[in-house]
Amino acid sequence: MKFNSELNIFLKARYPVIYINTVEEDRIEYIIRKNVKINLKRSIYSWDFVDGYTNNPNNQGFGSRNPLQALELVERLNPETPAIFLLKDFNRFLNDLTISRKLRNLSRILKLQPKTIIIIGSELKVPIELQDLITILQFQLPTQEEINKELERLINSLKITIDSQLFETLTRSCQGLSLERIRRVLSKIIATYKTINEESILILLSEKKQIISQTEILEYYPVNEKFDNLGGLKILKEWLQKRQTAFSLQATEYGLPTPRGLLLIGVQGTGKSLTAKAIANDWKLPLLKLDVGKLFGGIVGESESRLRQMINISETLSPCILWIDEIDKAFSSSQNNGDSGTSNRILGTFVSWLSEKTKPVFVIATANNIDLLPLEIVRKGRFDELFFLDLPQKEEREEIFRIHLEHFRPNTWKNFDYKKLAKITDAFSGAEIRQVIIEGMYQAFYENREFNTNDIELAIADLIPLANIESEQMLKLKKWASSGRIRLASKKDIFLN
């Protein structure tokens, strides 16, 4: 384990104070004790504010409710005694002048003696005067191997068998959760279903929802959409189908790089948001939607902090899908003046993360206006592919009418002349097609009868499609798509009229 190797190096090099940022106290203490017992042969003294020092009868309760006294034990021990002091939640006292000064005084002793202070805290905040003294050591959430062992232990204890595909899906769904949360949610699964099956995935995803609900930046988005409910977009669907198992163990062993994401560009109502939901459902991954409005804060430095929090949560819950709706409005190239460079800094951090991220976070960004998109976003290497979602052509409109009519009238949808309706809805988007069906239903419901093709025709005659209202913007999008700088989501020609 990389963590153990780094820790051993720091301890052997006599780094005086190590700060481990984690909420998994029990797991980190177990790993440290096991590692030290095998490799270093040091005594371990564990302290917390309420109980003081524990696990050692000679100092039981010493330093209880007294963080300064907890540090004094370092001086009391024999200088030649190799020791590690695990101080839990000690980060809360670092801003205290007495504690800060004491740590700096002790550092001179710790450099000469085989002793190390390890602070375990859930928040990473180190005062400026201690930043040169304290070394940060990252402790990751359970690895795939650790999750596999935990699942195998549970399966063996229940004396049940599950197929390898389900086992891999469970492992992937558990990634991003602490070991304690995994054990808790597995207990909930057993209590609910008495076994482990496909439905177990839903409980695991709901546990991830609990983590996301603790932040205001990201929203856990429930998904029920399927690609069967999405008309047209044949090329895009084929591209996505090839990457359906890209987060699997087989893909990793094959040497495939993890997919980065997609940028979907097109006028409103062409299925960009539906595509994001359908991908999450088809790939069985949690969908996180970024609230762009809450990303930018009014306090200096707050926006950067929120972006880092968004990235951290997304990577913690990976593999997952991060959906950024209308990214053109978030990082508008024409509207980021007068904010002291905040937008540029946020954009720089974001595109760097897009290019360099190693965690399996699949980013789906949507945009309506190419004029507002900064060049940094559309440059190659940020996303795996850029797709243009044009207005549906006649065959696609037929499919969209059929899908919606079958949804609203599953028993009588064949009675509607959807081929005729497709002919008279040129320049209509998928969302507008759904809306005219609903308008026809309202009219028939008002007249206390069943709706028919004629009702939909009347609704079509009353609706002016957005493409006709914003014809100039639509033409710009089509010209950009015809230039070859972006792939078409459907197999069709681009008509520039």
Buried (B, 14 or more C-beta within 10 A) or exposed (E): EEBBEBBBEBBEEEBBBBBBBBBBBEBBBEBBBEBBEEBBEBBBBBBBBEBBBBBBEEBEEBBBEEBEBBBEBBEEBEEEEBBBBBBBBBBBBBEEEEBBEBBBEBBEEBEEBBBBBBBBBEEEEBBEBBEEBBBEBEBEBBEBEBBBEBBEEBBEEBEEEBEEEBBBBBBBBBBBBBBBBBBEBBEBBBEEEEEBEEEBBEBBBBBBBEBBEEBEBBBBBEBEBEBEBBBBBBBBBEBBEEBEBBBBBEBBEEEBEBBBBBBBBBBBBBBBBBBBBBBBBBBBBBBBBBBBEBBBBEEEEEBBEBBEBBBEBBBBBBBBBBBBBBBBBBBBBEEBEEEEEBBBBBBEBBBEBBBEBEBBBBBBBBBBBBEBBBEBBBEEEBBBBBBBBBBBBEBBBBBBBBBBBBEBBEEEBEEBBBEBBBEEBBBBBBBBBBBBBBBBBEBBEEEEEEBBBEBBBEBBEEBEBBBEEBEEBBEBBBEBBBEEEBEBBBEBEBEEE
